[in-house]
C-alpha cells in the first residue's frame, strides 16, 4: 500500500556515529545539486532543478539537494537512508545547519524531506502535506518524476528563501539601529562633557582673577582710572 512520509529531523554532521561493530552502509558519491541514481529525471528537468538549488544557495546560503534512488536497501525505510545520506554528505553543515534533502525511492515508493536544524521552524508539516498531495503522490502514480520534483523544489526554495532573507533583513535592521543608538549616546556624552567643564561651570571665578579683562585695560580700575578718574573734568564726578 502506497504511503508517503516526510521526515523533519535535526541531523548534526558527525553527531551520531555508527555503534561499535555495526555495519555501515555505503552511500554513493554526490553528483551535485541533483543526484539521479535511479535515472528518473529527464535532463531538462534536472537542469531546472539545479538552477533552483543554485539560486537558493547563492541568495540565501540554504543548500538543497535532490536525490533519486532505486531502492533504500539495506535500510528498511527511505527515511533511514535519507537520514544517513544527509549526515554522510554533510548537507548544510557549511551553511550553519541550513540544509534540505529531498529524496525519492522508487522501489519503496517513498519520498522523504530531511531538514537542517535552522529550517525546522521554517518549513512545517502542513506545507509538506500540501506538497505531498499536489506533487509527490501523483509523481509515483503517473511517473512524472522530473516535473513533480522540480515543482516541489520550487515550493521548498520559495518558503525557505523568503524566511531566511526576512531573518537577515531583521538582523541588519537591528544591527543598524544598535549602532545608531551608540552614536547618539556618544554624541550626548560629548555634549555633556563640553558644557559641564569646570571653566564653563564657574566663569566668574576667572573674571575675578582678571583672566578675561586684565589684558591692556588693567581691569575696571586701570587705564580708565576708575569711574571717577580721567573723566572728572567733565563734571561727571
Secondary structure in CASP SS format (residue, H / E / C, confidence):
PFRMAT SS
TARGET T0000
AUTHOR 0000-0000-0000
METHOD secondary structure of the structure
MODEL  1
X C 1.00
X C 1.00
X C 1.00
X C 1.00
X C 1.00
X C 1.00
X C 1.00
X C 1.00
X C 1.00
X C 1.00
X C 1.00
X C 1.00
X C 1.00
X C 1.00
X C 1.00
X C 1.00
X C 1.00
X C 1.00
X C 1.00
X C 1.00
X C 1.00
X C 1.00
X C 1.00
X C 1.00
X C 1.00
X C 1.00
X C 1.00
X C 1.00
X C 1.00
X C 1.00
X C 1.00
X C 1.00
X C 1.00
X E 1.00
X E 1.00
X E 1.00
X C 1.00
X C 1.00
X C 1.00
X C 1.00
X C 1.00
X C 1.00
X H 1.00
X H 1.00
X H 1.00
X H 1.00
X H 1.00
X H 1.00
X H 1.00
X H 1.00
X H 1.00
X H 1.00
X H 1.00
X H 1.00
X H 1.00
X H 1.00
X H 1.00
X H 1.00
X H 1.00
X H 1.00
X C 1.00
X C 1.00
X E 1.00
X E 1.00
X E 1.00
X E 1.00
X E 1.00
X E 1.00
X E 1.00
X C 1.00
X C 1.00
X C 1.00
X C 1.00
X C 1.00
X C 1.00
X C 1.00
X C 1.00
X H 1.00
X H 1.00
X H 1.00
X H 1.00
X H 1.00
X H 1.00
X H 1.00
X H 1.00
X H 1.00
X H 1.00
X H 1.00
X H 1.00
X C 1.00
X C 1.00
X C 1.00
X H 1.00
X H 1.00
X H 1.00
X C 1.00
X C 1.00
X C 1.00
X E 1.00
X E 1.00
X E 1.00
X E 1.00
X E 1.00
X E 1.00
X E 1.00
X C 1.00
X C 1.00
X C 1.00
X C 1.00
X E 1.00
X E 1.00
X E 1.00
X E 1.00
X E 1.00
X E 1.00
X C 1.00
X H 1.00
X H 1.00
X H 1.00
X C 1.00
X C 1.00
X C 1.00
X C 1.00
X C 1.00
X H 1.00
X H 1.00
X H 1.00
X H 1.00
X H 1.00
X H 1.00
X H 1.00
X H 1.00
X H 1.00
X H 1.00
X H 1.00
X H 1.00
X H 1.00
X H 1.00
X H 1.00
X H 1.00
X H 1.00
X H 1.00
X C 1.00
X C 1.00
X H 1.00
X H 1.00
X H 1.00
X H 1.00
X H 1.00
X H 1.00
X H 1.00
X H 1.00
X H 1.00
X H 1.00
X H 1.00
X H 1.00
X H 1.00
X H 1.00
X H 1.00
X H 1.00
X H 1.00
X H 1.00
X H 1.00
X H 1.00
X H 1.00
X H 1.00
X H 1.00
X H 1.00
X H 1.00
X H 1.00
X H 1.00
X H 1.00
X H 1.00
X H 1.00
X H 1.00
X H 1.00
X H 1.00
X H 1.00
X H 1.00
X H 1.00
X H 1.00
X H 1.00
X H 1.00
X H 1.00
X H 1.00
X H 1.00
X H 1.00
X H 1.00
X H 1.00
X H 1.00
X H 1.00
X H 1.00
X H 1.00
X H 1.00
X C 1.00
X C 1.00
X C 1.00
X H 1.00
X H 1.00
X H 1.00
X H 1.00
X C 1.00
X H 1.00
X H 1.00
X H 1.00
X H 1.00
X H 1.00
X H 1.00
X C 1.00
X C 1.00
X C 1.00
X C 1.00
X C 1.00
X C 1.00
X C 1.00
X C 1.00
X C 1.00
X C 1.00
X H 1.00
X H 1.00
X H 1.00
X C 1.00
X C 1.00
X C 1.00
X C 1.00
X C 1.00
X C 1.00
X C 1.00
X C 1.00
X C 1.00
X C 1.00
X H 1.00
X H 1.00
X H 1.00
X C 1.00
X C 1.00
X C 1.00
END
